[in-house]
């Protein structure tokens, strides 16, 4: 039936859009990612020593 073909084509297009959107989100997340070294340097050692004293 012709209707079945258009439905499957539409589903394939939606699946392709979902994959593309997922790849864009992953690329954006990777671009926004902060290296571990930067996050560990955020809190100076002095502050921790002062809190304990």
PDB file of N, CA, C and O in Angstrom, chain B, residues numbered from 101:
ATOM      1  N   UNK B 101       0.828  -1.201   0.000  1.00  0.00           N
ATOM      2  CA  UNK B 101       0.000   0.000   0.000  1.00  0.00           C
ATOM      3  C   UNK B 101       0.873   1.266   0.000  1.00  0.00           C
ATOM      4  O   UNK B 101       1.892   1.303   0.688  1.00  0.00           O
ATOM      5  N   UNK B 102       0.494   2.285  -0.749  1.00  0.00           N
ATOM      6  CA  UNK B 102       1.275   3.527  -0.790  1.00  0.00           C
ATOM      7  C   UNK B 102       1.337   4.214   0.566  1.00  0.00           C
ATOM      8  O   UNK B 102       2.352   4.825   0.901  1.00  0.00           O
ATOM      9  N   UNK B 103       0.283   4.124   1.338  1.00  0.00           N
ATOM     10  CA  UNK B 103       0.278   4.749   2.659  1.00  0.00           C
ATOM     11  C   UNK B 103       1.360   4.195   3.569  1.00  0.00           C
ATOM     12  O   UNK B 103       1.970   4.935   4.341  1.00  0.00           O
ATOM     13  N   UNK B 104       1.598   2.891   3.476  1.00  0.00           N
ATOM     14  CA  UNK B 104       2.627   2.276   4.316  1.00  0.00           C
ATOM     15  C   UNK B 104       4.007   2.809   3.963  1.00  0.00           C
ATOM     16  O   UNK B 104       4.834   3.033   4.847  1.00  0.00           O
ATOM     17  N   UNK B 105       4.260   3.012   2.668  1.00  0.00           N
ATOM     18  CA  UNK B 105       5.569   3.520   2.251  1.00  0.00           C
ATOM     19  C   UNK B 105       5.818   4.930   2.790  1.00  0.00           C
ATOM     20  O   UNK B 105       6.910   5.226   3.276  1.00  0.00           O
ATOM     21  N   UNK B 106       4.813   5.794   2.705  1.00  0.00           N
ATOM     22  CA  UNK B 106       4.997   7.161   3.186  1.00  0.00           C
ATOM     23  C   UNK B 106       5.173   7.176   4.705  1.00  0.00           C
ATOM     24  O   UNK B 106       5.928   7.989   5.238  1.00  0.00           O
ATOM     25  N   UNK B 107       4.474   6.273   5.397  1.00  0.00           N
ATOM     26  CA  UNK B 107       4.623   6.195   6.853  1.00  0.00           C
ATOM     27  C   UNK B 107       6.041   5.777   7.220  1.00  0.00           C
ATOM     28  O   UNK B 107       6.665   6.382   8.092  1.00  0.00           O
ATOM     29  N   UNK B 108       6.550   4.742   6.553  1.00  0.00           N
ATOM     30  CA  UNK B 108       7.892   4.274   6.883  1.00  0.00           C
ATOM     31  C   UNK B 108       8.928   5.334   6.515  1.00  0.00           C
ATOM     32  O   UNK B 108       9.923   5.501   7.221  1.00  0.00           O
ATOM     33  N   UNK B 109       8.697   6.056   5.406  1.00  0.00           N
ATOM     34  CA  UNK B 109       9.612   7.131   5.028  1.00  0.00           C
ATOM     35  C   UNK B 109       9.583   8.235   6.075  1.00  0.00           C
ATOM     36  O   UNK B 109      10.622   8.791   6.430  1.00  0.00           O
ATOM     37  N   UNK B 110       8.392   8.549   6.568  1.00  0.00           N
ATOM     38  CA  UNK B 110       8.276   9.567   7.604  1.00  0.00           C
ATOM     39  C   UNK B 110       8.961   9.135   8.889  1.00  0.00           C
ATOM     40  O   UNK B 110       9.619   9.939   9.550  1.00  0.00           O
ATOM     41  N   UNK B 111       8.806   7.866   9.242  1.00  0.00           N
ATOM     42  CA  UNK B 111       9.462   7.351  10.446  1.00  0.00           C
ATOM     43  C   UNK B 111      10.970   7.366  10.280  1.00  0.00           C
ATOM     44  O   UNK B 111      11.697   7.672  11.225  1.00  0.00           O
ATOM     45  N   UNK B 112      11.448   7.038   9.082  1.00  0.00           N
ATOM     46  CA  UNK B 112      12.895   7.070   8.839  1.00  0.00           C
ATOM     47  C   UNK B 112      13.420   8.500   8.959  1.00  0.00           C
ATOM     48  O   UNK B 112      14.499   8.726   9.507  1.00  0.00           O
ATOM     49  N   UNK B 113      12.658   9.456   8.449  1.00  0.00           N
ATOM     50  CA  UNK B 113      13.074  10.856   8.543  1.00  0.00           C
ATOM     51  C   UNK B 113      13.115  11.296  10.004  1.00  0.00           C
ATOM     52  O   UNK B 113      14.044  11.988  10.420  1.00  0.00           O
ATOM     53  N   UNK B 114      12.108  10.895  10.781  1.00  0.00           N
ATOM     54  CA  UNK B 114      12.097  11.260  12.204  1.00  0.00           C
ATOM     55  C   UNK B 114      13.269  10.623  12.939  1.00  0.00           C
ATOM     56  O   UNK B 114      13.898  11.262  13.783  1.00  0.00           O
ATOM     57  N   UNK B 115      13.563   9.368  12.620  1.00  0.00           N
ATOM     58  CA  UNK B 115      14.688   8.694  13.259  1.00  0.00           C
ATOM     59  C   UNK B 115      15.996   9.394  12.905  1.00  0.00           C
ATOM     60  O   UNK B 115      16.859   9.567  13.766  1.00  0.00           O
ATOM     61  N   UNK B 116      16.147   9.794  11.654  1.00  0.00           N
ATOM     62  CA  UNK B 116      17.361  10.499  11.236  1.00  0.00           C
ATOM     63  C   UNK B 116      17.481  11.839  11.959  1.00  0.00           C
ATOM     64  O   UNK B 116      18.577  12.241  12.351  1.00  0.00           O
ATOM     65  N   UNK B 117      16.352  12.530  12.135  1.00  0.00           N
ATOM     66  CA  UNK B 117      16.372  13.806  12.854  1.00  0.00           C
ATOM     67  C   UNK B 117      16.759  13.601  14.317  1.00  0.00           C
ATOM     68  O   UNK B 117      17.510  14.395  14.883  1.00  0.00           O
ATOM     69  N   UNK B 118      16.240  12.530  14.927  1.00  0.00           N
ATOM     70  CA  UNK B 118      16.587  12.244  16.327  1.00  0.00           C
ATOM     71  C   UNK B 118      18.080  11.972  16.464  1.00  0.00           C
ATOM     72  O   UNK B 118      18.719  12.461  17.395  1.00  0.00           O
ATOM     73  N   UNK B 119      18.636  11.192  15.535  1.00  0.00           N
ATOM     74  CA  UNK B 119      20.071  10.880  15.580  1.00  0.00           C
ATOM     75  C   UNK B 119      20.890  12.159  15.403  1.00  0.00           C
ATOM     76  O   UNK B 119      21.870  12.380  16.114  1.00  0.00           O
ATOM     77  N   UNK B 120      20.483  12.992  14.458  1.00  0.00           N
ATOM     78  CA  UNK B 120      21.202  14.245  14.217  1.00  0.00           C
ATOM     79  C   UNK B 120      21.122  15.156  15.442  1.00  0.00           C
ATOM     80  O   UNK B 120      22.112  15.784  15.816  1.00  0.00           O
ATOM     81  N   UNK B 121      19.950  15.226  16.063  1.00  0.00           N
ATOM     82  CA  UNK B 121      19.790  16.062  17.252  1.00  0.00           C
ATOM     83  C   UNK B 121      20.657  15.539  18.393  1.00  0.00           C
ATOM     84  O   UNK B 121      21.272  16.320  19.119  1.00  0.00           O
ATOM     85  N   UNK B 122      20.703  14.233  18.547  1.00  0.00           N
ATOM     86  CA  UNK B 122      21.525  13.635  19.600  1.00  0.00           C
ATOM     87  C   UNK B 122      22.998  13.959  19.378  1.00  0.00           C
ATOM     88  O   UNK B 122      23.723  14.275  20.321  1.00  0.00           O
ATOM     89  N   UNK B 123      23.436  13.876  18.112  1.00  0.00           N
ATOM     90  CA  UNK B 123      24.833  14.190  17.810  1.00  0.00           C
ATOM     91  C   UNK B 123      25.134  15.654  18.090  1.00  0.00           C
ATOM     92  O   UNK B 123      26.214  15.982  18.580  1.00  0.00           O
ATOM     93  N   UNK B 124      24.179  16.548  17.780  1.00  0.00           N
ATOM     94  CA  UNK B 124      24.392  17.971  18.067  1.00  0.00           C
ATOM     95  C   UNK B 124      24.489  18.206  19.568  1.00  0.00           C
ATOM     96  O   UNK B 124      25.336  18.973  20.024  1.00  0.00           O
ATOM     97  N   UNK B 125      23.628  17.551  20.334  1.00  0.00           N
ATOM     98  CA  UNK B 125      23.666  17.708  21.794  1.00  0.00           C
ATOM     99  C   UNK B 125      24.982  17.201  22.366  1.00  0.00           C
ATOM    100  O   UNK B 125      25.575  17.846  23.231  1.00  0.00           O
ATOM    101  N   UNK B 126      25.440  16.050  21.886  1.00  0.00           N
ATOM    102  CA  UNK B 126      26.704  15.496  22.372  1.00  0.00           C
ATOM    103  C   UNK B 126      27.867  16.413  22.008  1.00  0.00           C
ATOM    104  O   UNK B 126      28.771  16.616  22.820  1.00  0.00           O
ATOM    105  N   UNK B 127      27.855  16.967  20.800  1.00  0.00           N
ATOM    106  CA  UNK B 127      28.920  17.877  20.378  1.00  0.00           C
ATOM    107  C   UNK B 127      28.914  19.137  21.241  1.00  0.00           C
ATOM    108  O   UNK B 127      29.977  19.628  21.622  1.00  0.00           O
ATOM    109  N   UNK B 128      27.731  19.665  21.554  1.00  0.00           N
ATOM    110  CA  UNK B 128      27.625  20.860  22.387  1.00  0.00           C
ATOM    111  C   UNK B 128      28.098  20.563  23.809  1.00  0.00           C
ATOM    112  O   UNK B 128      28.795  21.374  24.419  1.00  0.00           O
ATOM    113  N   UNK B 129      27.718  19.402  24.332  1.00  0.00           N
ATOM    114  CA  UNK B 129      28.139  19.030  25.681  1.00  0.00           C
ATOM    115  C   UNK B 129      29.656  18.885  25.746  1.00  0.00           C
ATOM    116  O   UNK B 129      30.279  19.301  26.722  1.00  0.00           O
ATOM    117  N   UNK B 130      30.244  18.303  24.723  1.00  0.00           N
ATOM    118  CA  UNK B 130      31.698  18.142  24.687  1.00  0.00           C
ATOM    119  C   UNK B 130      32.374  19.509  24.618  1.00  0.00           C
ATOM    120  O   UNK B 130      33.412  19.720  25.244  1.00  0.00           O
ATOM    121  N   UNK B 131      31.792  20.435  23.862  1.00  0.00           N
ATOM    122  CA  UNK B 131      32.365  21.781  23.744  1.00  0.00           C
ATOM    123  C   UNK B 131      32.275  22.534  25.075  1.00  0.00           C
ATOM    124  O   UNK B 131      33.162  23.324  25.399  1.00  0.00           O
ATOM    125  N   UNK B 132      31.211  22.295  25.844  1.00  0.00           N
ATOM    126  CA  UNK B 132      31.013  22.986  27.120  1.00  0.00           C
ATOM    127  C   UNK B 132      31.717  22.308  28.294  1.00  0.00           C
ATOM    128  O   UNK B 132      31.769  22.859  29.394  1.00  0.00           O
ATOM    129  N   UNK B 133      32.256  21.119  28.060  1.00  0.00           N
ATOM    130  CA  UNK B 133      32.852  20.342  29.149  1.00  0.00           C
ATOM    131  C   UNK B 133      34.052  21.068  29.752  1.00  0.00           C
ATOM    132  O   UNK B 133      34.865  21.641  29.028  1.00  0.00           O
ATOM    133  N   UNK B 134      34.156  21.039  31.070  1.00  0.00           N
ATOM    134  CA  UNK B 134      35.266  21.676  31.776  1.00  0.00           C
ATOM    135  C   UNK B 134      36.254  20.582  32.193  1.00  0.00           C
ATOM    136  O   UNK B 134      35.854  19.602  32.822  1.00  0.00           O
ATOM    137  N   UNK B 135      37.535  20.734  31.854  1.00  0.00           N
ATOM    138  CA  UNK B 135      38.520  19.719  32.261  1.00  0.00           C
ATOM    139  C   UNK B 135      38.582  19.570  33.779  1.00  0.00           C
ATOM    140  O   UNK B 135      38.339  20.527  34.514  1.00  0.00           O
ATOM    141  N   UNK B 136      38.906  18.376  34.238  1.00  0.00           N
ATOM    142  CA  UNK B 136      38.954  18.093  35.675  1.00  0.00           C
ATOM    143  C   UNK B 136      39.956  19.002  36.376  1.00  0.00           C
ATOM    144  O   UNK B 136      39.700  19.452  37.493  1.00  0.00           O
ATOM    145  N   UNK B 137      41.086  19.279  35.743  1.00  0.00           N
ATOM    146  CA  UNK B 137      42.089  20.145  36.361  1.00  0.00           C
ATOM    147  C   UNK B 137      41.506  21.510  36.705  1.00  0.00           C
ATOM    148  O   UNK B 137      41.804  22.063  37.763  1.00  0.00           O
ATOM    149  N   UNK B 138      40.670  22.062  35.810  1.00  0.00           N
ATOM    150  CA  UNK B 138      40.071  23.368  36.061  1.00  0.00           C
ATOM    151  C   UNK B 138      39.110  23.328  37.249  1.00  0.00           C
ATOM    152  O   UNK B 138      39.054  24.282  38.024  1.00  0.00           O
ATOM    153  N   UNK B 139      38.363  22.249  37.401  1.00  0.00           N
ATOM    154  CA  UNK B 139      37.397  22.180  38.502  1.00  0.00           C
ATOM    155  C   UNK B 139      38.105  21.973  39.836  1.00  0.00           C
ATOM    156  O   UNK B 139      37.644  22.491  40.853  1.00  0.00           O
ATOM    157  N   UNK B 140      39.208  21.236  39.863  1.00  0.00           N
ATOM    158  CA  UNK B 140      39.888  21.016  41.138  1.00  0.00           C
ATOM    159  C   UNK B 140      40.627  22.275  41.578  1.00  0.00           C
ATOM    160  O   UNK B 140      40.862  22.454  42.773  1.00  0.00           O
ATOM    161  N   UNK B 141      40.998  23.151  40.649  1.00  0.00           N
ATOM    162  CA  UNK B 141      41.683  24.385  41.000  1.00  0.00           C
ATOM    163  C   UNK B 141      40.714  25.463  41.484  1.00  0.00           C
ATOM    164  O   UNK B 141      41.154  26.519  41.942  1.00  0.00           O
ATOM    165  N   UNK B 142      39.415  25.221  41.394  1.00  0.00           N
ATOM    166  CA  UNK B 142      38.424  26.247  41.720  1.00  0.00           C
ATOM    167  C   UNK B 142      38.437  26.596  43.207  1.00  0.00           C
ATOM    168  O   UNK B 142      38.157  27.740  43.568  1.00  0.00           O
ATOM    169  N   UNK B 143      38.755  25.641  44.073  1.00  0.00           N
ATOM    170  CA  UNK B 143      38.743  25.887  45.521  1.00  0.00           C
ATOM    171  C   UNK B 143      40.190  25.926  46.013  1.00  0.00           C
ATOM    172  O   UNK B 143      40.881  24.908  45.961  1.00  0.00           O
ATOM    173  N   UNK B 144      40.658  27.071  46.484  1.00  0.00           N
ATOM    174  CA  UNK B 144      42.043  27.166  46.955  1.00  0.00           C
ATOM    175  C   UNK B 144      42.267  26.349  48.225  1.00  0.00           C
ATOM    176  O   UNK B 144      41.360  26.185  49.041  1.00  0.00           O
ATOM    177  N   UNK B 145      43.475  25.845  48.377  1.00  0.00           N
ATOM    178  CA  UNK B 145      43.820  25.037  49.548  1.00  0.00           C
ATOM    179  C   UNK B 145      43.667  25.834  50.840  1.00  0.00           C
ATOM    180  O   UNK B 145      43.293  25.264  51.865  1.00  0.00           O
ATOM    181  N   UNK B 146      43.948  27.135  50.818  1.00  0.00           N
ATOM    182  CA  UNK B 146      43.857  27.959  52.031  1.00  0.00           C
ATOM    183  C   UNK B 146      42.486  27.865  52.674  1.00  0.00           C
ATOM    184  O   UNK B 146      42.362  27.789  53.896  1.00  0.00           O
ATOM    185  N   UNK B 147      41.449  27.870  51.831  1.00  0.00           N
ATOM    186  CA  UNK B 147      40.089  27.837  52.368  1.00  0.00           C
ATOM    187  C   UNK B 147      39.849  26.564  53.183  1.00  0.00           C
ATOM    188  O   UNK B 147      39.265  26.616  54.266  1.00  0.00           O
ATOM    189  N   UNK B 148      40.297  25.435  52.665  1.00  0.00           N
ATOM    190  CA  UNK B 148      40.091  24.176  53.389  1.00  0.00           C
ATOM    191  C   UNK B 148      40.875  24.158  54.694  1.00  0.00           C
ATOM    192  O   UNK B 148      40.373  23.673  55.707  1.00  0.00           O
ATOM    193  N   UNK B 149      42.071  24.668  54.685  1.00  0.00           N
ATOM    194  CA  UNK B 149      42.874  24.691  55.905  1.00  0.00           C
ATOM    195  C   UNK B 149      42.250  25.617  56.948  1.00  0.00           C
ATOM    196  O   UNK B 149      42.242  25.301  58.138  1.00  0.00           O
ATOM    197  N   UNK B 150      41.724  26.767  56.497  1.00  0.00           N
ATOM    198  CA  UNK B 150      41.098  27.719  57.410  1.00  0.00           C
ATOM    199  C   UNK B 150      39.843  27.119  58.044  1.00  0.00           C
ATOM    200  O   UNK B 150      39.604  27.312  59.236  1.00  0.00           O
ATOM    201  N   UNK B 151      39.028  26.385  57.251  1.00  0.00           N
ATOM    202  CA  UNK B 151      37.813  25.782  57.789  1.00  0.00           C
ATOM    203  C   UNK B 151      38.129  24.750  58.861  1.00  0.00           C
ATOM    204  O   UNK B 151      37.384  24.622  59.833  1.00  0.00           O
ATOM    205  N   UNK B 152      39.206  24.024  58.699  1.00  0.00           N
ATOM    206  CA  UNK B 152      39.546  22.975  59.670  1.00  0.00           C
ATOM    207  C   UNK B 152      40.138  23.569  60.942  1.00  0.00           C
ATOM    208  O   UNK B 152      40.014  22.981  62.016  1.00  0.00           O
ATOM    209  N   UNK B 153      40.775  24.717  60.831  1.00  0.00           N
ATOM    210  CA  UNK B 153      41.454  25.301  61.977  1.00  0.00           C
ATOM    211  C   UNK B 153      40.488  25.938  62.890  1.00  0.00           C
ATOM    212  O   UNK B 153      40.882  26.488  63.919  1.00  0.00           O
TER     213      UNK B 153
END
